[in-house]
Every structure is written in structure tokens, then in C-alpha cells.
Amino acid sequence: MKIFHSISDFNCNKKTIVTLGTFDGVHLGHQKIINRLLNSVSNDDLETVVLTFSQHPRTVLHADDKIKLLNTNEE
């Protein structure tokens, strides 16, 4: 697994298939999405990418709201 902290750091010469979401914990729903992503790649010509956010979008849009995340980014 490669981790990039900025999209400008991501450099790939392969065609890329991406899933985008707030992956604040890899529960069964997230596992299903990631497995579907991995299963959709039938050859090595595609790079799979999970794109998530360093801050939950709700904390940016509604700074007053207190939300509980399942995991931290480090976890």
C-alpha cells in the first residue's frame, strides 16, 4: 500500500480505477466497496486507488458539529 498525503504527489503511468469516499474505518460496507474495486481489475494494466479525505467533509462544512469517527487516519 502506498500513501500519498497530497493528490499532487500521486504520479501513475497506468490507467487508474478509483473509489472515493470517507473511509473512517474499514467496516463491512467499506470492505465490500474495496473488494469490488479490486475484483474489477482483470489485469495488471490498471492501478487501483482508494481516495479518502484527511478530514471528514462534515467537519469542514460544519465545524461546530462533533462527529465520532470509527478510526483515525493513522489507524
C-alpha positions as MATLAB code, in Angstrom:
seq = 'MKIFHSISDFNCNKKTIVTLGTFDGVHLGHQKIINRLLNSVSNDDLETVVLTFSQHPRTVLHADDKIKLLNTNEE';
ca = [
       0.000    0.000    0.000;
       1.244    3.449   -0.910;
       0.036    6.507    0.984;
       0.055    9.973   -0.536;
      -0.779   12.995    1.569;
      -1.484   15.219   -1.416;
      -3.082   14.418   -4.745;
      -0.268   16.363   -6.402;
       2.147   13.706   -5.058;
       0.273   10.925   -6.856;
       2.027   10.029  -10.085;
       0.962    6.974  -12.015;
       1.672    5.966  -15.594;
      -1.061    3.329  -15.619;
      -4.762    3.747  -16.213;
      -6.357    4.136  -12.803;
      -9.634    2.975  -11.293;
     -10.633    4.968   -8.210;
     -13.139    4.761   -5.412;
     -13.791    7.947   -3.482;
     -15.233    8.150   -0.001;
     -14.826    8.907    3.649;
     -13.109    5.730    4.774;
     -13.049    6.475    8.504;
     -12.989    2.800    9.315;
     -12.893   -0.280    7.153;
     -16.188   -1.840    8.202;
     -18.066   -4.435    6.132;
     -19.537   -1.812    3.790;
     -16.136   -0.327    3.048;
     -14.661   -3.816    2.624;
     -17.328   -4.598    0.018;
     -16.525   -1.404   -1.916;
     -12.770   -2.078   -1.829;
     -13.228   -5.733   -2.835;
     -15.454   -4.666   -5.729;
     -12.730   -2.252   -6.822;
     -10.059   -4.953   -6.645;
     -12.239   -7.523   -8.426;
     -12.965   -5.112  -11.282;
      -9.287   -5.145  -12.247;
      -8.743   -8.125  -14.503;
      -5.138   -7.395  -15.409;
      -2.055   -5.529  -14.263;
      -2.662   -2.616  -16.648;
      -4.854   -0.823  -14.092;
      -3.840    0.793  -10.815;
      -6.432    0.652   -8.020;
      -6.764    3.696   -5.770;
      -8.797    4.434   -2.654;
      -9.116    8.207   -2.328;
     -10.224    9.476    1.051;
     -10.044   12.711    2.994;
      -7.669   13.745    5.773;
     -10.599   15.488    7.448;
     -14.151   14.237    7.366;
     -16.080   16.532    4.978;
     -18.700   17.241    7.656;
     -16.025   18.692    9.959;
     -15.055   21.103    7.188;
     -18.595   22.078    6.189;
     -19.995   22.193    9.738;
     -17.099   22.959   12.068;
     -19.469   23.175   15.067;
     -20.647   19.579   14.706;
     -18.932   16.915   16.777;
     -18.781   13.661   14.874;
     -17.261   10.417   16.026;
     -15.013    8.651   13.567;
     -14.534    4.901   13.629;
     -10.769    5.222   13.221;
      -8.143    7.901   12.885;
      -6.187    8.266    9.631;
      -3.164    6.663   11.277;
      -5.160    3.616   12.374;
];
